[in-house]
Amino acid sequence: MNNNQPLLMHTCCAPCSGEVIDAIQKSGIVFALFFYNPNIHPLKEYELRKSENIRYAEKLNIPFIDADYDTDNWFERIKGLEEAPERGVRCTACFDMRFERTALYAYENGYKSITSCLGISRWKDMNQINNAGKKAVSIYPGMTYDDRNWRKNGGSARMYEIAKYENFYKQEYCGCIYSLRDSNKWRLQKGEALIQIGKKFYLP
């Protein structure tokens, strides 16, 4: 990352963004958070994740850009991919959509680089995410996507430390309606209770 150029960071939730925010702040880079996640379902879950992200951003005095919750466009983009597995083509289409909007906002508002906290989660395919990010910025001359591995050097452990310290809301599935469906299906097969939205938080 170039310390002389402002960075736009796509954020999906407070737990995933905590360690990435910490790392960027320590680097001295000027940045803002961009919340664009029309995949998150239902609305209650979306509002919970967003409010936690805003709470943390305000605590650290980081600009927070709240983008559209255009779920109709998301469902249109995902049409025909409803049965695809996690980390499959449905997720690629979802990442593409979110990064395209992030890159567009960056281009229109003077940001030369974008990144995302999505890759810090061990449940995600980092190459899949990075490829989507690079593709999104490729149409804008001079724009780059920072694809660093946020999990390295204790990043994953630090992510959980921050989440516990801040008592963030602990989401139990990726976010979309199909992830919720498949997570609950797996839980039923294992004899476990279904996901209860808004019930769990990280505890110190």
FITOR-917863 format. One record per residue (C-alpha): residue number from 1; residue in three letters; x, y, z. Coordinates in steps of 0.05 Angstrom, whole numbers, m for minus. Layout:
<atoms>
<atom seq="NUM" type="ALA" c1="X" c2="Y" c3="Z"/>
...
</atoms>
This chain:
<atoms>
<atom seq="1" type="MET" c1="0" c2="0" c3="0"/>
<atom seq="2" type="ASN" c1="23" c2="71" c3="m16"/>
<atom seq="3" type="ASN" c1="20" c2="116" c3="45"/>
<atom seq="4" type="ASN" c1="11" c2="177" c3="0"/>
<atom seq="5" type="GLN" c1="m53" c2="151" c3="m32"/>
<atom seq="6" type="PRO" c1="m120" c2="144" c3="3"/>
<atom seq="7" type="LEU" c1="m147" c2="73" c3="7"/>
<atom seq="8" type="LEU" c1="m219" c2="50" c3="4"/>
<atom seq="9" type="MET" c1="m231" c2="m13" c3="44"/>
<atom seq="10" type="HIS" c1="m292" c2="m55" c3="30"/>
<atom seq="11" type="THR" c1="m319" c2="m81" c3="96"/>
<atom seq="12" type="CYS" c1="m369" c2="m136" c3="108"/>
<atom seq="13" type="CYS" c1="m374" c2="m136" c3="184"/>
<atom seq="14" type="ALA" c1="m339" c2="m112" c3="247"/>
<atom seq="15" type="PRO" c1="m307" c2="m179" c3="267"/>
<atom seq="16" type="CYS" c1="m272" c2="m188" c3="199"/>
<atom seq="17" type="SER" c1="m252" c2="m115" c3="193"/>
<atom seq="18" type="GLY" c1="m223" c2="m105" c3="263"/>
<atom seq="19" type="GLU" c1="m153" c2="m133" c3="250"/>
<atom seq="20" type="VAL" c1="m149" c2="m104" c3="179"/>
<atom seq="21" type="ILE" c1="m168" c2="m35" c3="205"/>
<atom seq="22" type="ASP" c1="m115" c2="m42" c3="259"/>
<atom seq="23" type="ALA" c1="m61" c2="m61" c3="208"/>
<atom seq="24" type="ILE" c1="m78" c2="m5" c3="161"/>
<atom seq="25" type="GLN" c1="m80" c2="46" c3="217"/>
<atom seq="26" type="LYS" c1="m11" c2="25" c3="240"/>
<atom seq="27" type="SER" c1="15" c2="35" c3="170"/>
<atom seq="28" type="GLY" c1="m6" c2="108" c3="172"/>
<atom seq="29" type="ILE" c1="m49" c2="104" c3="109"/>
<atom seq="30" type="VAL" c1="m110" c2="149" c3="103"/>
<atom seq="31" type="PHE" c1="m170" c2="105" c3="89"/>
<atom seq="32" type="ALA" c1="m245" c2="99" c3="93"/>
<atom seq="33" type="LEU" c1="m293" c2="40" c3="100"/>
<atom seq="34" type="PHE" c1="m343" c2="23" c3="46"/>
<atom seq="35" type="PHE" c1="m402" c2="m20" c3="67"/>
<atom seq="36" type="TYR" c1="m435" c2="m51" c3="7"/>
<atom seq="37" type="ASN" c1="m465" c2="m119" c3="22"/>
<atom seq="38" type="PRO" c1="m533" c2="m130" c3="m11"/>
<atom seq="39" type="ASN" c1="m522" c2="m205" c3="m3"/>
<atom seq="40" type="ILE" c1="m535" c2="m203" c3="72"/>
<atom seq="41" type="HIS" c1="m603" c2="m233" c3="90"/>
<atom seq="42" type="PRO" c1="m650" c2="m221" c3="125"/>
<atom seq="43" type="LEU" c1="m654" c2="m146" c3="137"/>
<atom seq="44" type="LYS" c1="m647" c2="m156" c3="212"/>
<atom seq="45" type="GLU" c1="m579" c2="m190" c3="201"/>
<atom seq="46" type="TYR" c1="m558" c2="m136" c3="153"/>
<atom seq="47" type="GLU" c1="m574" c2="m80" c3="202"/>
<atom seq="48" type="LEU" c1="m538" c2="m116" c3="259"/>
<atom seq="49" type="ARG" c1="m475" c2="m125" c3="219"/>
<atom seq="50" type="LYS" c1="m476" c2="m54" c3="193"/>
<atom seq="51" type="SER" c1="m490" c2="m22" c3="261"/>
<atom seq="52" type="GLU" c1="m432" c2="m60" c3="293"/>
<atom seq="53" type="ASN" c1="m387" c2="m37" c3="237"/>
<atom seq="54" type="ILE" c1="m409" c2="35" c3="245"/>
<atom seq="55" type="ARG" c1="m400" c2="32" c3="320"/>
<atom seq="56" type="TYR" c1="m328" c2="10" c3="313"/>
<atom seq="57" type="ALA" c1="m313" c2="60" c3="257"/>
<atom seq="58" type="GLU" c1="m340" c2="117" c3="299"/>
<atom seq="59" type="LYS" c1="m299" c2="94" c3="359"/>
<atom seq="60" type="LEU" c1="m236" c2="99" c3="316"/>
<atom seq="61" type="ASN" c1="m259" c2="161" c3="278"/>
<atom seq="62" type="ILE" c1="m255" c2="126" c3="211"/>
<atom seq="63" type="PRO" c1="m301" c2="151" c3="154"/>
<atom seq="64" type="PHE" c1="m356" c2="102" c3="140"/>
<atom seq="65" type="ILE" c1="m392" c2="101" c3="72"/>
<atom seq="66" type="ASP" c1="m459" c2="66" c3="75"/>
<atom seq="67" type="ALA" c1="m477" c2="41" c3="5"/>
<atom seq="68" type="ASP" c1="m543" c2="15" c3="m22"/>
<atom seq="69" type="TYR" c1="m578" c2="m48" c3="2"/>
<atom seq="70" type="ASP" c1="m601" c2="m64" c3="m69"/>
<atom seq="71" type="THR" c1="m622" c2="m136" c3="m57"/>
<atom seq="72" type="ASP" c1="m663" c2="m140" c3="m121"/>
<atom seq="73" type="ASN" c1="m600" c2="m129" c3="m162"/>
<atom seq="74" type="TRP" c1="m563" c2="m181" c3="m120"/>
<atom seq="75" type="PHE" c1="m616" c2="m234" c3="m131"/>
<atom seq="76" type="GLU" c1="m616" c2="m219" c3="m205"/>
<atom seq="77" type="ARG" c1="m541" c2="m226" c3="m207"/>
<atom seq="78" type="ILE" c1="m545" c2="m293" c3="m170"/>
<atom seq="79" type="LYS" c1="m603" c2="m321" c3="m210"/>
<atom seq="80" type="GLY" c1="m589" c2="m392" c3="m232"/>
<atom seq="81" type="LEU" c1="m534" c2="m402" c3="m180"/>
<atom seq="82" type="GLU" c1="m578" c2="m414" c3="m120"/>
<atom seq="83" type="GLU" c1="m555" c2="m486" c3="m112"/>
<atom seq="84" type="ALA" c1="m481" c2="m473" c3="m121"/>
<atom seq="85" type="PRO" c1="m438" c2="m493" c3="m62"/>
<atom seq="86" type="GLU" c1="m402" c2="m446" c3="m15"/>
<atom seq="87" type="ARG" c1="m338" c2="m420" c3="m48"/>
<atom seq="88" type="GLY" c1="m368" c2="m437" c3="m116"/>
<atom seq="89" type="VAL" c1="m392" c2="m394" c3="m174"/>
<atom seq="90" type="ARG" c1="m447" c2="m361" c3="m133"/>
<atom seq="91" type="CYS" c1="m395" c2="m333" c3="m85"/>
<atom seq="92" type="THR" c1="m353" c2="m309" c3="m144"/>
<atom seq="93" type="ALA" c1="m412" c2="m272" c3="m173"/>
<atom seq="94" type="CYS" c1="m426" c2="m242" c3="m104"/>
<atom seq="95" type="PHE" c1="m355" c2="m218" c3="m95"/>
<atom seq="96" type="ASP" c1="m354" c2="m190" c3="m166"/>
<atom seq="97" type="MET" c1="m416" c2="m148" c3="m153"/>
<atom seq="98" type="ARG" c1="m391" c2="m120" c3="m87"/>
<atom seq="99" type="PHE" c1="m321" c2="m104" c3="m112"/>
<atom seq="100" type="GLU" c1="m348" c2="m72" c3="m176"/>
<atom seq="101" type="ARG" c1="m388" c2="m23" c3="m135"/>
<atom seq="102" type="THR" c1="m328" c2="m11" c3="m89"/>
<atom seq="103" type="ALA" c1="m282" c2="3" c3="m147"/>
<atom seq="104" type="LEU" c1="m332" c2="49" c3="m180"/>
<atom seq="105" type="TYR" c1="m340" c2="90" c3="m117"/>
<atom seq="106" type="ALA" c1="m265" c2="92" c3="m109"/>
<atom seq="107" type="TYR" c1="m256" c2="117" c3="m180"/>
<atom seq="108" type="GLU" c1="m310" c2="170" c3="m174"/>
<atom seq="109" type="ASN" c1="m282" c2="196" c3="m107"/>
<atom seq="110" type="GLY" c1="m208" c2="198" c3="m118"/>
<atom seq="111" type="TYR" c1="m185" c2="133" c3="m86"/>
<atom seq="112" type="LYS" c1="m127" c2="99" c3="m122"/>
<atom seq="113" type="SER" c1="m130" c2="32" c3="m86"/>
<atom seq="114" type="ILE" c1="m182" c2="m13" c3="m55"/>
<atom seq="115" type="THR" c1="m178" c2="m73" c3="m9"/>
<atom seq="116" type="SER" c1="m225" c2="m116" c3="32"/>
<atom seq="117" type="CYS" c1="m229" c2="m152" c3="98"/>
<atom seq="118" type="LEU" c1="m266" c2="m211" c3="67"/>
<atom seq="119" type="GLY" c1="m202" c2="m252" c3="58"/>
<atom seq="120" type="ILE" c1="m185" c2="m254" c3="132"/>
<atom seq="121" type="SER" c1="m239" c2="m306" c3="146"/>
<atom seq="122" type="ARG" c1="m214" c2="m377" c3="143"/>
<atom seq="123" type="TRP" c1="m282" c2="m396" c3="113"/>
<atom seq="124" type="LYS" c1="m267" c2="m357" c3="50"/>
<atom seq="125" type="ASP" c1="m224" c2="m375" c3="m11"/>
<atom seq="126" type="MET" c1="m172" c2="m320" c3="m11"/>
<atom seq="127" type="ASN" c1="m153" c2="m330" c3="m84"/>
<atom seq="128" type="GLN" c1="m226" c2="m325" c3="m104"/>
<atom seq="129" type="ILE" c1="m233" c2="m259" c3="m67"/>
<atom seq="130" type="ASN" c1="m168" c2="m230" c3="m93"/>
<atom seq="131" type="ASN" c1="m184" c2="m248" c3="m165"/>
<atom seq="132" type="ALA" c1="m251" c2="m213" c3="m159"/>
<atom seq="133" type="GLY" c1="m218" c2="m151" c3="m130"/>
<atom seq="134" type="LYS" c1="m164" c2="m148" c3="m184"/>
<atom seq="135" type="LYS" c1="m217" c2="m157" c3="m238"/>
<atom seq="136" type="ALA" c1="m259" c2="m100" c3="m210"/>
<atom seq="137" type="VAL" c1="m202" c2="m49" c3="m211"/>
<atom seq="138" type="SER" c1="m174" c2="m71" c3="m279"/>
<atom seq="139" type="ILE" c1="m221" c2="m25" c3="m318"/>
<atom seq="140" type="TYR" c1="m196" c2="38" c3="m281"/>
<atom seq="141" type="PRO" c1="m127" c2="63" c3="m302"/>
<atom seq="142" type="GLY" c1="m78" c2="68" c3="m245"/>
<atom seq="143" type="MET" c1="m124" c2="35" c3="m193"/>
<atom seq="144" type="THR" c1="m98" c2="m24" c3="m154"/>
<atom seq="145" type="TYR" c1="m126" c2="m78" c3="m108"/>
<atom seq="146" type="ASP" c1="m85" c2="m93" c3="m46"/>
<atom seq="147" type="ASP" c1="m85" c2="m169" c3="m41"/>
<atom seq="148" type="ARG" c1="m42" c2="m178" c3="21"/>
<atom seq="149" type="ASN" c1="m55" c2="m239" c3="64"/>
<atom seq="150" type="TRP" c1="m87" c2="m209" c3="127"/>
<atom seq="151" type="ARG" c1="m85" c2="m277" c3="161"/>
<atom seq="152" type="LYS" c1="m10" c2="m278" c3="165"/>
<atom seq="153" type="ASN" c1="33" c2="m256" c3="224"/>
<atom seq="154" type="GLY" c1="m21" c2="m272" c3="274"/>
<atom seq="155" type="GLY" c1="m75" c2="m234" c3="237"/>
<atom seq="156" type="SER" c1="m128" c2="m288" c3="245"/>
<atom seq="157" type="ALA" c1="m116" c2="m294" c3="320"/>
<atom seq="158" type="ARG" c1="m115" c2="m219" c3="327"/>
<atom seq="159" type="MET" c1="m182" c2="m216" c3="291"/>
<atom seq="160" type="TYR" c1="m214" c2="m258" c3="346"/>
<atom seq="161" type="GLU" c1="m179" c2="m220" c3="401"/>
<atom seq="162" type="ILE" c1="m207" c2="m154" c3="377"/>
<atom seq="163" type="ALA" c1="m277" c2="m185" c3="366"/>
<atom seq="164" type="LYS" c1="m277" c2="m210" c3="438"/>
<atom seq="165" type="TYR" c1="m250" c2="m146" c3="467"/>
<atom seq="166" type="GLU" c1="m302" c2="m104" c3="430"/>
<atom seq="167" type="ASN" c1="m357" c2="m156" c3="443"/>
<atom seq="168" type="PHE" c1="m378" c2="m154" c3="370"/>
<atom seq="169" type="TYR" c1="m440" c2="m188" c3="344"/>
<atom seq="170" type="LYS" c1="m421" c2="m259" c3="324"/>
<atom seq="171" type="GLN" c1="m453" c2="m277" c3="258"/>
<atom seq="172" type="GLU" c1="m459" c2="m352" c3="247"/>
<atom seq="173" type="TYR" c1="m463" c2="m357" c3="171"/>
<atom seq="174" type="CYS" c1="m432" c2="m321" c3="111"/>
<atom seq="175" type="GLY" c1="m491" c2="m275" c3="101"/>
<atom seq="176" type="CYS" c1="m535" c2="m293" c3="42"/>
<atom seq="177" type="ILE" c1="m601" c2="m330" c3="44"/>
<atom seq="178" type="TYR" c1="m569" c2="m392" c3="12"/>
<atom seq="179" type="SER" c1="m513" c2="m393" c3="63"/>
<atom seq="180" type="LEU" c1="m565" c2="m389" c3="118"/>
<atom seq="181" type="ARG" c1="m604" c2="m445" c3="86"/>
<atom seq="182" type="ASP" c1="m543" c2="m491" c3="79"/>
<atom seq="183" type="SER" c1="m517" c2="m475" c3="148"/>
<atom seq="184" type="ASN" c1="m583" c2="m493" c3="179"/>
<atom seq="185" type="LYS" c1="m588" c2="m556" c3="137"/>
<atom seq="186" type="TRP" c1="m519" c2="m577" c3="162"/>
<atom seq="187" type="ARG" c1="m540" c2="m563" c3="234"/>
<atom seq="188" type="LEU" c1="m603" c2="m604" c3="227"/>
<atom seq="189" type="GLN" c1="m562" c2="m662" c3="201"/>
<atom seq="190" type="LYS" c1="m516" c2="m656" c3="262"/>
<atom seq="191" type="GLY" c1="m574" c2="m650" c3="310"/>
<atom seq="192" type="GLU" c1="m555" c2="m579" c3="328"/>
<atom seq="193" type="ALA" c1="m600" c2="m518" c3="341"/>
<atom seq="194" type="LEU" c1="m616" c2="m473" c3="282"/>
<atom seq="195" type="ILE" c1="m583" c2="m405" c3="276"/>
<atom seq="196" type="GLN" c1="m615" c2="m350" c3="318"/>
<atom seq="197" type="ILE" c1="m603" c2="m282" c3="288"/>
<atom seq="198" type="GLY" c1="m580" c2="m229" c3="336"/>
<atom seq="199" type="LYS" c1="m569" c2="m276" c3="395"/>
<atom seq="200" type="LYS" c1="m493" c2="m287" c3="398"/>
<atom seq="201" type="PHE" c1="m438" c2="m239" c3="413"/>
<atom seq="202" type="TYR" c1="m364" c2="m250" c3="424"/>
<atom seq="203" type="LEU" c1="m348" c2="m251" c3="498"/>
<atom seq="204" type="PRO" c1="m282" c2="m228" c3="530"/>
</atoms>
